[in-house]
Amino acid sequence: MSASDSALPEELWRRILEIGIESSNFNYKDLCCLSITCTLLNRLSSDDSLWSSLCFADFPEHQPPSSSCSVSSKWLYKIRYGKVR
């Protein structure tokens, strides 16, 4: 059974992902792995707010981009990860 076949509403799946990141139980690999499981989780795991939270958690020394910035947080995470690791 995939997430899209589940009886859980999309908002609950989104909150599960948020809690995973907030509690440091999910990392970037987890989000990437979830994204290939089904269409729903692919869409949800690509959400900019999740990547922004993950970016801030993993790279606290970097300021989050301003709201007027058009660069995605996922892309910024990838750049910062490449420089640090």
PDB file of N, CA, C and O in Angstrom:
ATOM      1  N   MET A   1       0.849  -1.177   0.000  1.00  0.00           N
ATOM      2  CA  MET A   1       0.000   0.000   0.000  1.00  0.00           C
ATOM      3  C   MET A   1       0.891   1.236   0.000  1.00  0.00           C
ATOM      4  O   MET A   1       1.822   1.332   0.800  1.00  0.00           O
ATOM      5  N   SER A   2       0.618   2.156  -0.870  1.00  0.00           N
ATOM      6  CA  SER A   2       1.383   3.391  -0.940  1.00  0.00           C
ATOM      7  C   SER A   2       0.679   4.484  -0.137  1.00  0.00           C
ATOM      8  O   SER A   2      -0.473   4.337   0.272  1.00  0.00           O
ATOM      9  N   ALA A   3       1.398   5.576   0.075  1.00  0.00           N
ATOM     10  CA  ALA A   3       0.822   6.693   0.824  1.00  0.00           C
ATOM     11  C   ALA A   3      -0.407   7.256   0.120  1.00  0.00           C
ATOM     12  O   ALA A   3      -1.352   7.703   0.770  1.00  0.00           O
ATOM     13  N   SER A   4      -0.391   7.234  -1.212  1.00  0.00           N
ATOM     14  CA  SER A   4      -1.536   7.780  -1.943  1.00  0.00           C
ATOM     15  C   SER A   4      -2.763   6.890  -1.820  1.00  0.00           C
ATOM     16  O   SER A   4      -3.884   7.362  -2.010  1.00  0.00           O
ATOM     17  N   ASP A   5      -2.570   5.597  -1.502  1.00  0.00           N
ATOM     18  CA  ASP A   5      -3.690   4.682  -1.298  1.00  0.00           C
ATOM     19  C   ASP A   5      -4.173   4.694   0.142  1.00  0.00           C
ATOM     20  O   ASP A   5      -5.178   4.063   0.467  1.00  0.00           O
ATOM     21  N   SER A   6      -3.476   5.398   0.991  1.00  0.00           N
ATOM     22  CA  SER A   6      -3.763   5.407   2.415  1.00  0.00           C
ATOM     23  C   SER A   6      -5.007   6.221   2.738  1.00  0.00           C
ATOM     24  O   SER A   6      -5.429   7.089   1.974  1.00  0.00           O
ATOM     25  N   ALA A   7      -5.573   5.914   3.888  1.00  0.00           N
ATOM     26  CA  ALA A   7      -6.713   6.676   4.366  1.00  0.00           C
ATOM     27  C   ALA A   7      -6.264   7.959   5.066  1.00  0.00           C
ATOM     28  O   ALA A   7      -7.097   8.796   5.413  1.00  0.00           O
ATOM     29  N   LEU A   8      -4.967   8.119   5.275  1.00  0.00           N
ATOM     30  CA  LEU A   8      -4.468   9.320   5.935  1.00  0.00           C
ATOM     31  C   LEU A   8      -4.564  10.519   4.994  1.00  0.00           C
ATOM     32  O   LEU A   8      -4.205  10.418   3.821  1.00  0.00           O
ATOM     33  N   PRO A   9      -5.040  11.636   5.497  1.00  0.00           N
ATOM     34  CA  PRO A   9      -5.110  12.836   4.653  1.00  0.00           C
ATOM     35  C   PRO A   9      -3.705  13.396   4.395  1.00  0.00           C
ATOM     36  O   PRO A   9      -2.767  13.158   5.156  1.00  0.00           O
ATOM     37  N   GLU A  10      -3.599  14.132   3.319  1.00  0.00           N
ATOM     38  CA  GLU A  10      -2.318  14.724   2.924  1.00  0.00           C
ATOM     39  C   GLU A  10      -1.719  15.593   4.030  1.00  0.00           C
ATOM     40  O   GLU A  10      -0.503  15.595   4.227  1.00  0.00           O
ATOM     41  N   GLU A  11      -2.557  16.322   4.743  1.00  0.00           N
ATOM     42  CA  GLU A  11      -2.069  17.196   5.815  1.00  0.00           C
ATOM     43  C   GLU A  11      -1.362  16.392   6.905  1.00  0.00           C
ATOM     44  O   GLU A  11      -0.386  16.859   7.492  1.00  0.00           O
ATOM     45  N   LEU A  12      -1.853  15.195   7.170  1.00  0.00           N
ATOM     46  CA  LEU A  12      -1.234  14.347   8.184  1.00  0.00           C
ATOM     47  C   LEU A  12       0.121  13.828   7.697  1.00  0.00           C
ATOM     48  O   LEU A  12       1.076  13.780   8.472  1.00  0.00           O
ATOM     49  N   TRP A  13       0.212  13.444   6.434  1.00  0.00           N
ATOM     50  CA  TRP A  13       1.502  13.027   5.876  1.00  0.00           C
ATOM     51  C   TRP A  13       2.499  14.175   5.955  1.00  0.00           C
ATOM     52  O   TRP A  13       3.660  13.975   6.312  1.00  0.00           O
ATOM     53  N   ARG A  14       2.044  15.376   5.621  1.00  0.00           N
ATOM     54  CA  ARG A  14       2.925  16.551   5.668  1.00  0.00           C
ATOM     55  C   ARG A  14       3.432  16.781   7.099  1.00  0.00           C
ATOM     56  O   ARG A  14       4.611  17.060   7.315  1.00  0.00           O
ATOM     57  N   ARG A  15       2.530  16.659   8.057  1.00  0.00           N
ATOM     58  CA  ARG A  15       2.915  16.869   9.458  1.00  0.00           C
ATOM     59  C   ARG A  15       3.897  15.792   9.923  1.00  0.00           C
ATOM     60  O   ARG A  15       4.808  16.085  10.697  1.00  0.00           O
ATOM     61  N   ILE A  16       3.725  14.561   9.464  1.00  0.00           N
ATOM     62  CA  ILE A  16       4.664  13.485   9.804  1.00  0.00           C
ATOM     63  C   ILE A  16       6.068  13.841   9.314  1.00  0.00           C
ATOM     64  O   ILE A  16       7.046  13.649  10.036  1.00  0.00           O
ATOM     65  N   LEU A  17       6.166  14.351   8.108  1.00  0.00           N
ATOM     66  CA  LEU A  17       7.462  14.762   7.577  1.00  0.00           C
ATOM     67  C   LEU A  17       8.042  15.921   8.380  1.00  0.00           C
ATOM     68  O   LEU A  17       9.235  15.928   8.686  1.00  0.00           O
ATOM     69  N   GLU A  18       7.213  16.891   8.719  1.00  0.00           N
ATOM     70  CA  GLU A  18       7.666  18.033   9.521  1.00  0.00           C
ATOM     71  C   GLU A  18       8.196  17.579  10.875  1.00  0.00           C
ATOM     72  O   GLU A  18       9.261  18.020  11.307  1.00  0.00           O
ATOM     73  N   ILE A  19       7.466  16.711  11.537  1.00  0.00           N
ATOM     74  CA  ILE A  19       7.889  16.212  12.854  1.00  0.00           C
ATOM     75  C   ILE A  19       9.194  15.439  12.734  1.00  0.00           C
ATOM     76  O   ILE A  19      10.070  15.562  13.589  1.00  0.00           O
ATOM     77  N   GLY A  20       9.326  14.649  11.683  1.00  0.00           N
ATOM     78  CA  GLY A  20      10.559  13.903  11.470  1.00  0.00           C
ATOM     79  C   GLY A  20      11.772  14.814  11.381  1.00  0.00           C
ATOM     80  O   GLY A  20      12.822  14.523  11.953  1.00  0.00           O
ATOM     81  N   ILE A  21      11.621  15.905  10.667  1.00  0.00           N
ATOM     82  CA  ILE A  21      12.734  16.860  10.525  1.00  0.00           C
ATOM     83  C   ILE A  21      12.948  17.635  11.822  1.00  0.00           C
ATOM     84  O   ILE A  21      14.086  17.803  12.261  1.00  0.00           O
ATOM     85  N   GLU A  22      11.871  18.105  12.433  1.00  0.00           N
ATOM     86  CA  GLU A  22      11.986  18.874  13.676  1.00  0.00           C
ATOM     87  C   GLU A  22      12.641  18.068  14.786  1.00  0.00           C
ATOM     88  O   GLU A  22      13.384  18.621  15.597  1.00  0.00           O
ATOM     89  N   SER A  23      12.375  16.770  14.833  1.00  0.00           N
ATOM     90  CA  SER A  23      12.936  15.930  15.895  1.00  0.00           C
ATOM     91  C   SER A  23      14.288  15.336  15.504  1.00  0.00           C
ATOM     92  O   SER A  23      14.850  14.526  16.242  1.00  0.00           O
ATOM     93  N   SER A  24      14.805  15.737  14.353  1.00  0.00           N
ATOM     94  CA  SER A  24      16.095  15.248  13.832  1.00  0.00           C
ATOM     95  C   SER A  24      16.090  13.759  13.539  1.00  0.00           C
ATOM     96  O   SER A  24      17.152  13.137  13.505  1.00  0.00           O
ATOM     97  N   ASN A  25      14.924  13.176  13.327  1.00  0.00           N
ATOM     98  CA  ASN A  25      14.853  11.766  12.954  1.00  0.00           C
ATOM     99  C   ASN A  25      14.964  11.570  11.449  1.00  0.00           C
ATOM    100  O   ASN A  25      15.321  10.481  11.002  1.00  0.00           O
ATOM    101  N   PHE A  26      14.668  12.596  10.658  1.00  0.00           N
ATOM    102  CA  PHE A  26      14.781  12.526   9.206  1.00  0.00           C
ATOM    103  C   PHE A  26      15.973  13.358   8.776  1.00  0.00           C
ATOM    104  O   PHE A  26      16.198  14.451   9.295  1.00  0.00           O
ATOM    105  N   ASN A  27      16.727  12.844   7.835  1.00  0.00           N
ATOM    106  CA  ASN A  27      17.793  13.637   7.242  1.00  0.00           C
ATOM    107  C   ASN A  27      17.525  13.757   5.742  1.00  0.00           C
ATOM    108  O   ASN A  27      16.485  13.319   5.251  1.00  0.00           O
ATOM    109  N   TYR A  28      18.457  14.342   5.035  1.00  0.00           N
ATOM    110  CA  TYR A  28      18.242  14.555   3.606  1.00  0.00           C
ATOM    111  C   TYR A  28      18.087  13.238   2.844  1.00  0.00           C
ATOM    112  O   TYR A  28      17.333  13.165   1.874  1.00  0.00           O
ATOM    113  N   LYS A  29      18.800  12.199   3.284  1.00  0.00           N
ATOM    114  CA  LYS A  29      18.672  10.895   2.620  1.00  0.00           C
ATOM    115  C   LYS A  29      17.261  10.336   2.793  1.00  0.00           C
ATOM    116  O   LYS A  29      16.697   9.752   1.867  1.00  0.00           O
ATOM    117  N   ASP A  30      16.701  10.521   3.983  1.00  0.00           N
ATOM    118  CA  ASP A  30      15.339  10.045   4.233  1.00  0.00           C
ATOM    119  C   ASP A  30      14.339  10.726   3.308  1.00  0.00           C
ATOM    120  O   ASP A  30      13.471  10.069   2.733  1.00  0.00           O
ATOM    121  N   LEU A  31      14.464  12.050   3.165  1.00  0.00           N
ATOM    122  CA  LEU A  31      13.541  12.768   2.278  1.00  0.00           C
ATOM    123  C   LEU A  31      13.700  12.304   0.834  1.00  0.00           C
ATOM    124  O   LEU A  31      12.714  12.159   0.111  1.00  0.00           O
ATOM    125  N   CYS A  32      14.927  12.077   0.423  1.00  0.00           N
ATOM    126  CA  CYS A  32      15.158  11.608  -0.944  1.00  0.00           C
ATOM    127  C   CYS A  32      14.591  10.202  -1.142  1.00  0.00           C
ATOM    128  O   CYS A  32      13.988   9.918  -2.177  1.00  0.00           O
ATOM    129  N   CYS A  33      14.777   9.332  -0.167  1.00  0.00           N
ATOM    130  CA  CYS A  33      14.235   7.970  -0.265  1.00  0.00           C
ATOM    131  C   CYS A  33      12.708   7.979  -0.268  1.00  0.00           C
ATOM    132  O   CYS A  33      12.084   7.229  -1.018  1.00  0.00           O
ATOM    133  N   LEU A  34      12.113   8.817   0.559  1.00  0.00           N
ATOM    134  CA  LEU A  34      10.650   8.918   0.569  1.00  0.00           C
ATOM    135  C   LEU A  34      10.113   9.412  -0.769  1.00  0.00           C
ATOM    136  O   LEU A  34       9.026   9.025  -1.198  1.00  0.00           O
ATOM    137  N   SER A  35      10.879  10.259  -1.409  1.00  0.00           N
ATOM    138  CA  SER A  35      10.396  10.857  -2.662  1.00  0.00           C
ATOM    139  C   SER A  35      10.228   9.835  -3.778  1.00  0.00           C
ATOM    140  O   SER A  35       9.509  10.098  -4.742  1.00  0.00           O
ATOM    141  N   ILE A  36      10.871   8.682  -3.674  1.00  0.00           N
ATOM    142  CA  ILE A  36      10.741   7.687  -4.738  1.00  0.00           C
ATOM    143  C   ILE A  36       9.714   6.604  -4.423  1.00  0.00           C
ATOM    144  O   ILE A  36       9.546   5.665  -5.200  1.00  0.00           O
ATOM    145  N   THR A  37       9.032   6.727  -3.299  1.00  0.00           N
ATOM    146  CA  THR A  37       8.078   5.684  -2.916  1.00  0.00           C
ATOM    147  C   THR A  37       6.724   5.816  -3.600  1.00  0.00           C
ATOM    148  O   THR A  37       6.124   4.812  -3.984  1.00  0.00           O
ATOM    149  N   CYS A  38       6.242   7.033  -3.754  1.00  0.00           N
ATOM    150  CA  CYS A  38       4.958   7.235  -4.419  1.00  0.00           C
ATOM    151  C   CYS A  38       4.819   8.704  -4.812  1.00  0.00           C
ATOM    152  O   CYS A  38       5.594   9.554  -4.371  1.00  0.00           O
ATOM    153  N   THR A  39       3.849   8.980  -5.624  1.00  0.00           N
ATOM    154  CA  THR A  39       3.640  10.337  -6.132  1.00  0.00           C
ATOM    155  C   THR A  39       3.373  11.334  -5.008  1.00  0.00           C
ATOM    156  O   THR A  39       3.921  12.436  -5.009  1.00  0.00           O
ATOM    157  N   LEU A  40       2.543  10.952  -4.065  1.00  0.00           N
ATOM    158  CA  LEU A  40       2.207  11.852  -2.961  1.00  0.00           C
ATOM    159  C   LEU A  40       3.442  12.213  -2.148  1.00  0.00           C
ATOM    160  O   LEU A  40       3.694  13.392  -1.900  1.00  0.00           O
ATOM    161  N   LEU A  41       4.208  11.223  -1.733  1.00  0.00           N
ATOM    162  CA  LEU A  41       5.398  11.512  -0.928  1.00  0.00           C
ATOM    163  C   LEU A  41       6.477  12.207  -1.747  1.00  0.00           C
ATOM    164  O   LEU A  41       7.292  12.948  -1.197  1.00  0.00           O
ATOM    165  N   ASN A  42       6.490  11.976  -3.045  1.00  0.00           N
ATOM    166  CA  ASN A  42       7.421  12.707  -3.895  1.00  0.00           C
ATOM    167  C   ASN A  42       7.102  14.190  -3.844  1.00  0.00           C
ATOM    168  O   ASN A  42       7.992  15.021  -3.666  1.00  0.00           O
ATOM    169  N   ARG A  43       5.847  14.511  -4.000  1.00  0.00           N
ATOM    170  CA  ARG A  43       5.422  15.912  -3.969  1.00  0.00           C
ATOM    171  C   ARG A  43       5.643  16.536  -2.594  1.00  0.00           C
ATOM    172  O   ARG A  43       6.168  17.645  -2.487  1.00  0.00           O
ATOM    173  N   LEU A  44       5.241  15.820  -1.545  1.00  0.00           N
ATOM    174  CA  LEU A  44       5.368  16.363  -0.193  1.00  0.00           C
ATOM    175  C   LEU A  44       6.826  16.518   0.235  1.00  0.00           C
ATOM    176  O   LEU A  44       7.181  17.505   0.881  1.00  0.00           O
ATOM    177  N   SER A  45       7.669  15.553  -0.118  1.00  0.00           N
ATOM    178  CA  SER A  45       9.064  15.617   0.308  1.00  0.00           C
ATOM    179  C   SER A  45       9.859  16.665  -0.462  1.00  0.00           C
ATOM    180  O   SER A  45      10.999  16.963  -0.105  1.00  0.00           O
ATOM    181  N   SER A  46       9.276  17.219  -1.505  1.00  0.00           N
ATOM    182  CA  SER A  46       9.941  18.287  -2.253  1.00  0.00           C
ATOM    183  C   SER A  46       9.531  19.672  -1.770  1.00  0.00           C
ATOM    184  O   SER A  46       9.988  20.681  -2.307  1.00  0.00           O
ATOM    185  N   ASP A  47       8.679  19.720  -0.768  1.00  0.00           N
ATOM    186  CA  ASP A  47       8.185  20.994  -0.251  1.00  0.00           C
ATOM    187  C   ASP A  47       9.339  21.868   0.240  1.00  0.00           C
ATOM    188  O   ASP A  47      10.192  21.412   1.002  1.00  0.00           O
ATOM    189  N   ASP A  48       9.357  23.106  -0.194  1.00  0.00           N
ATOM    190  CA  ASP A  48      10.441  24.025   0.135  1.00  0.00           C
ATOM    191  C   ASP A  48      10.577  24.261   1.635  1.00  0.00           C
ATOM    192  O   ASP A  48      11.689  24.421   2.137  1.00  0.00           O
ATOM    193  N   SER A  49       9.457  24.283   2.355  1.00  0.00           N
ATOM    194  CA  SER A  49       9.532  24.535   3.797  1.00  0.00           C
ATOM    195  C   SER A  49      10.237  23.395   4.530  1.00  0.00           C
ATOM    196  O   SER A  49      10.932  23.637   5.516  1.00  0.00           O
ATOM    197  N   LEU A  50      10.068  22.162   4.064  1.00  0.00           N
ATOM    198  CA  LEU A  50      10.781  21.032   4.681  1.00  0.00           C
ATOM    199  C   LEU A  50      12.280  21.162   4.461  1.00  0.00           C
ATOM    200  O   LEU A  50      13.068  20.961   5.386  1.00  0.00           O
ATOM    201  N   TRP A  51      12.670  21.494   3.248  1.00  0.00           N
ATOM    202  CA  TRP A  51      14.092  21.636   2.938  1.00  0.00           C
ATOM    203  C   TRP A  51      14.695  22.844   3.644  1.00  0.00           C
ATOM    204  O   TRP A  51      15.866  22.825   4.024  1.00  0.00           O
ATOM    205  N   SER A  52      13.908  23.879   3.819  1.00  0.00           N
ATOM    206  CA  SER A  52      14.382  25.046   4.558  1.00  0.00           C
ATOM    207  C   SER A  52      14.660  24.673   6.021  1.00  0.00           C
ATOM    208  O   SER A  52      15.689  25.058   6.576  1.00  0.00           O
ATOM    209  N   SER A  53      13.750  23.932   6.633  1.00  0.00           N
ATOM    210  CA  SER A  53      13.945  23.480   8.016  1.00  0.00           C
ATOM    211  C   SER A  53      15.155  22.568   8.128  1.00  0.00           C
ATOM    212  O   SER A  53      15.943  22.691   9.065  1.00  0.00           O
ATOM    213  N   LEU A  54      15.306  21.658   7.182  1.00  0.00           N
ATOM    214  CA  LEU A  54      16.430  20.734   7.184  1.00  0.00           C
ATOM    215  C   LEU A  54      17.742  21.479   6.971  1.00  0.00           C
ATOM    216  O   LEU A  54      18.748  21.170   7.609  1.00  0.00           O
ATOM    217  N   CYS A  55      17.730  22.443   6.088  1.00  0.00           N
ATOM    218  CA  CYS A  55      18.922  23.246   5.811  1.00  0.00           C
ATOM    219  C   CYS A  55      19.352  24.014   7.062  1.00  0.00           C
ATOM    220  O   CYS A  55      20.535  24.055   7.397  1.00  0.00           O
ATOM    221  N   PHE A  56      18.399  24.611   7.735  1.00  0.00           N
ATOM    222  CA  PHE A  56      18.715  25.359   8.952  1.00  0.00           C
ATOM    223  C   PHE A  56      19.210  24.428  10.061  1.00  0.00           C
ATOM    224  O   PHE A  56      20.107  24.789  10.824  1.00  0.00           O
ATOM    225  N   ALA A  57      18.623  23.226  10.148  1.00  0.00           N
ATOM    226  CA  ALA A  57      19.041  22.263  11.175  1.00  0.00           C
ATOM    227  C   ALA A  57      20.452  21.755  10.921  1.00  0.00           C
ATOM    228  O   ALA A  57      21.236  21.607  11.858  1.00  0.00           O
ATOM    229  N   ASP A  58      20.781  21.485   9.657  1.00  0.00           N
ATOM    230  CA  ASP A  58      22.101  20.936   9.327  1.00  0.00           C
ATOM    231  C   ASP A  58      23.176  21.994   9.149  1.00  0.00           C
ATOM    232  O   ASP A  58      24.359  21.707   9.330  1.00  0.00           O
ATOM    233  N   PHE A  59      22.789  23.198   8.803  1.00  0.00           N
ATOM    234  CA  PHE A  59      23.741  24.287   8.574  1.00  0.00           C
ATOM    235  C   PHE A  59      23.288  25.536   9.321  1.00  0.00           C
ATOM    236  O   PHE A  59      22.942  26.537   8.694  1.00  0.00           O
ATOM    237  N   PRO A  60      23.286  25.489  10.660  1.00  0.00           N
ATOM    238  CA  PRO A  60      22.753  26.627  11.443  1.00  0.00           C
ATOM    239  C   PRO A  60      23.556  27.915  11.276  1.00  0.00           C
ATOM    240  O   PRO A  60      23.057  29.002  11.566  1.00  0.00           O
ATOM    241  N   GLU A  61      24.790  27.794  10.813  1.00  0.00           N
ATOM    242  CA  GLU A  61      25.613  28.996  10.648  1.00  0.00           C
ATOM    243  C   GLU A  61      25.176  29.830   9.446  1.00  0.00           C
ATOM    244  O   GLU A  61      25.555  30.995   9.326  1.00  0.00           O
ATOM    245  N   HIS A  62      24.388  29.242   8.564  1.00  0.00           N
ATOM    246  CA  HIS A  62      23.899  29.956   7.385  1.00  0.00           C
ATOM    247  C   HIS A  62      22.513  30.514   7.661  1.00  0.00           C
ATOM    248  O   HIS A  62      21.648  29.836   8.215  1.00  0.00           O
ATOM    249  N   GLN A  63      22.328  31.738   7.269  1.00  0.00           N
ATOM    250  CA  GLN A  63      21.024  32.364   7.408  1.00  0.00           C
ATOM    251  C   GLN A  63      20.085  31.808   6.347  1.00  0.00           C
ATOM    252  O   GLN A  63      20.507  31.569   5.215  1.00  0.00           O
ATOM    253  N   PRO A  64      18.814  31.596   6.694  1.00  0.00           N
ATOM    254  CA  PRO A  64      17.864  31.164   5.674  1.00  0.00           C
ATOM    255  C   PRO A  64      17.693  32.261   4.636  1.00  0.00           C
ATOM    256  O   PRO A  64      17.826  33.442   4.957  1.00  0.00           O
ATOM    257  N   PRO A  65      17.399  31.885   3.390  1.00  0.00           N
ATOM    258  CA  PRO A  65      17.212  32.906   2.354  1.00  0.00           C
ATOM    259  C   PRO A  65      16.010  33.781   2.663  1.00  0.00           C
ATOM    260  O   PRO A  65      15.063  33.354   3.324  1.00  0.00           O
ATOM    261  N   SER A  66      16.064  34.996   2.183  1.00  0.00           N
ATOM    262  CA  SER A  66      14.933  35.896   2.394  1.00  0.00           C
ATOM    263  C   SER A  66      13.739  35.397   1.598  1.00  0.00           C
ATOM    264  O   SER A  66      13.884  34.650   0.630  1.00  0.00           O
ATOM    265  N   SER A  67      12.570  35.820   2.019  1.00  0.00           N
ATOM    266  CA  SER A  67      11.347  35.369   1.349  1.00  0.00           C
ATOM    267  C   SER A  67      11.289  35.852  -0.098  1.00  0.00           C
ATOM    268  O   SER A  67      10.561  35.278  -0.907  1.00  0.00           O
ATOM    269  N   SER A  68      12.038  36.890  -0.436  1.00  0.00           N
ATOM    270  CA  SER A  68      12.036  37.388  -1.808  1.00  0.00           C
ATOM    271  C   SER A  68      13.008  36.607  -2.698  1.00  0.00           C
ATOM    272  O   SER A  68      13.028  36.802  -3.913  1.00  0.00           O
ATOM    273  N   CYS A  69      13.806  35.733  -2.100  1.00  0.00           N
ATOM    274  CA  CYS A  69      14.766  34.939  -2.850  1.00  0.00           C
ATOM    275  C   CYS A  69      14.023  33.848  -3.630  1.00  0.00           C
ATOM    276  O   CYS A  69      13.162  33.160  -3.080  1.00  0.00           O
ATOM    277  N   SER A  70      14.361  33.698  -4.905  1.00  0.00           N
ATOM    278  CA  SER A  70      13.653  32.722  -5.737  1.00  0.00           C
ATOM    279  C   SER A  70      14.358  31.368  -5.793  1.00  0.00           C
ATOM    280  O   SER A  70      13.904  30.473  -6.506  1.00  0.00           O
ATOM    281  N   VAL A  71      15.449  31.202  -5.063  1.00  0.00           N
ATOM    282  CA  VAL A  71      16.198  29.949  -5.068  1.00  0.00           C
ATOM    283  C   VAL A  71      15.534  28.960  -4.106  1.00  0.00           C
ATOM    284  O   VAL A  71      15.168  29.322  -2.988  1.00  0.00           O
ATOM    285  N   SER A  72      15.384  27.719  -4.548  1.00  0.00           N
ATOM    286  CA  SER A  72      14.734  26.720  -3.697  1.00  0.00           C
ATOM    287  C   SER A  72      15.654  26.300  -2.553  1.00  0.00           C
ATOM    288  O   SER A  72      16.876  26.282  -2.698  1.00  0.00           O
ATOM    289  N   SER A  73      15.061  25.970  -1.438  1.00  0.00           N
ATOM    290  CA  SER A  73      15.817  25.516  -0.272  1.00  0.00           C
ATOM    291  C   SER A  73      16.487  24.180  -0.544  1.00  0.00           C
ATOM    292  O   SER A  73      17.565  23.907  -0.016  1.00  0.00           O
ATOM    293  N   LYS A  74      15.863  23.352  -1.356  1.00  0.00           N
ATOM    294  CA  LYS A  74      16.463  22.056  -1.707  1.00  0.00           C
ATOM    295  C   LYS A  74      17.762  22.283  -2.475  1.00  0.00           C
ATOM    296  O   LYS A  74      18.757  21.602  -2.226  1.00  0.00           O
ATOM    297  N   TRP A  75      17.757  23.222  -3.391  1.00  0.00           N
ATOM    298  CA  TRP A  75      18.952  23.545  -4.152  1.00  0.00           C
ATOM    299  C   TRP A  75      20.030  24.128  -3.241  1.00  0.00           C
ATOM    300  O   TRP A  75      21.202  23.769  -3.358  1.00  0.00           O
ATOM    301  N   LEU A  76      19.636  25.031  -2.330  1.00  0.00           N
ATOM    302  CA  LEU A  76      20.601  25.591  -1.382  1.00  0.00           C
ATOM    303  C   LEU A  76      21.197  24.506  -0.492  1.00  0.00           C
ATOM    304  O   LEU A  76      22.392  24.525  -0.197  1.00  0.00           O
ATOM    305  N   TYR A  77      20.359  23.559  -0.065  1.00  0.00           N
ATOM    306  CA  TYR A  77      20.853  22.455   0.745  1.00  0.00           C
ATOM    307  C   TYR A  77      21.922  21.683  -0.024  1.00  0.00           C
ATOM    308  O   TYR A  77      22.976  21.359   0.523  1.00  0.00           O
ATOM    309  N   LYS A  78      21.651  21.396  -1.276  1.00  0.00           N
ATOM    310  CA  LYS A  78      22.588  20.647  -2.105  1.00  0.00           C
ATOM    311  C   LYS A  78      23.927  21.388  -2.228  1.00  0.00           C
ATOM    312  O   LYS A  78      24.988  20.774  -2.120  1.00  0.00           O
ATOM    313  N   ILE A  79      23.877  22.677  -2.448  1.00  0.00           N
ATOM    314  CA  ILE A  79      25.100  23.485  -2.572  1.00  0.00           C
ATOM    315  C   ILE A  79      25.867  23.481  -1.251  1.00  0.00           C
ATOM    316  O   ILE A  79      27.075  23.244  -1.232  1.00  0.00           O
ATOM    317  N   ARG A  80      25.168  23.742  -0.150  1.00  0.00           N
ATOM    318  CA  ARG A  80      25.836  23.793   1.156  1.00  0.00           C
ATOM    319  C   ARG A  80      26.413  22.435   1.547  1.00  0.00           C
ATOM    320  O   ARG A  80      27.506  22.351   2.108  1.00  0.00           O
ATOM    321  N   TYR A  81      25.675  21.388   1.248  1.00  0.00           N
ATOM    322  CA  TYR A  81      26.160  20.040   1.559  1.00  0.00           C
ATOM    323  C   TYR A  81      27.439  19.756   0.761  1.00  0.00           C
ATOM    324  O   TYR A  81      28.391  19.187   1.295  1.00  0.00           O
ATOM    325  N   GLY A  82      27.457  20.143  -0.486  1.00  0.00           N
ATOM    326  CA  GLY A  82      28.629  19.926  -1.322  1.00  0.00           C
ATOM    327  C   GLY A  82      29.851  20.692  -0.827  1.00  0.00           C
ATOM    328  O   GLY A  82      30.974  20.203  -0.955  1.00  0.00           O
ATOM    329  N   LYS A  83      29.657  21.873  -0.269  1.00  0.00           N
ATOM    330  CA  LYS A  83      30.769  22.674   0.233  1.00  0.00           C
ATOM    331  C   LYS A  83      31.284  22.171   1.576  1.00  0.00           C
ATOM    332  O   LYS A  83      32.488  22.197   1.831  1.00  0.00           O
ATOM    333  N   VAL A  84      30.390  21.719   2.424  1.00  0.00           N
ATOM    334  CA  VAL A  84      30.752  21.323   3.789  1.00  0.00           C
ATOM    335  C   VAL A  84      31.265  19.893   3.846  1.00  0.00           C
ATOM    336  O   VAL A  84      32.233  19.610   4.551  1.00  0.00           O
ATOM    337  N   ARG A  85      30.647  19.018   3.132  1.00  0.00           N
ATOM    338  CA  ARG A  85      30.985  17.613   3.239  1.00  0.00           C
ATOM    339  C   ARG A  85      31.926  17.207   2.194  1.00  0.00           C
ATOM    340  O   ARG A  85      32.321  16.042   2.137  1.00  0.00           O
TER     341      ARG A  85
END
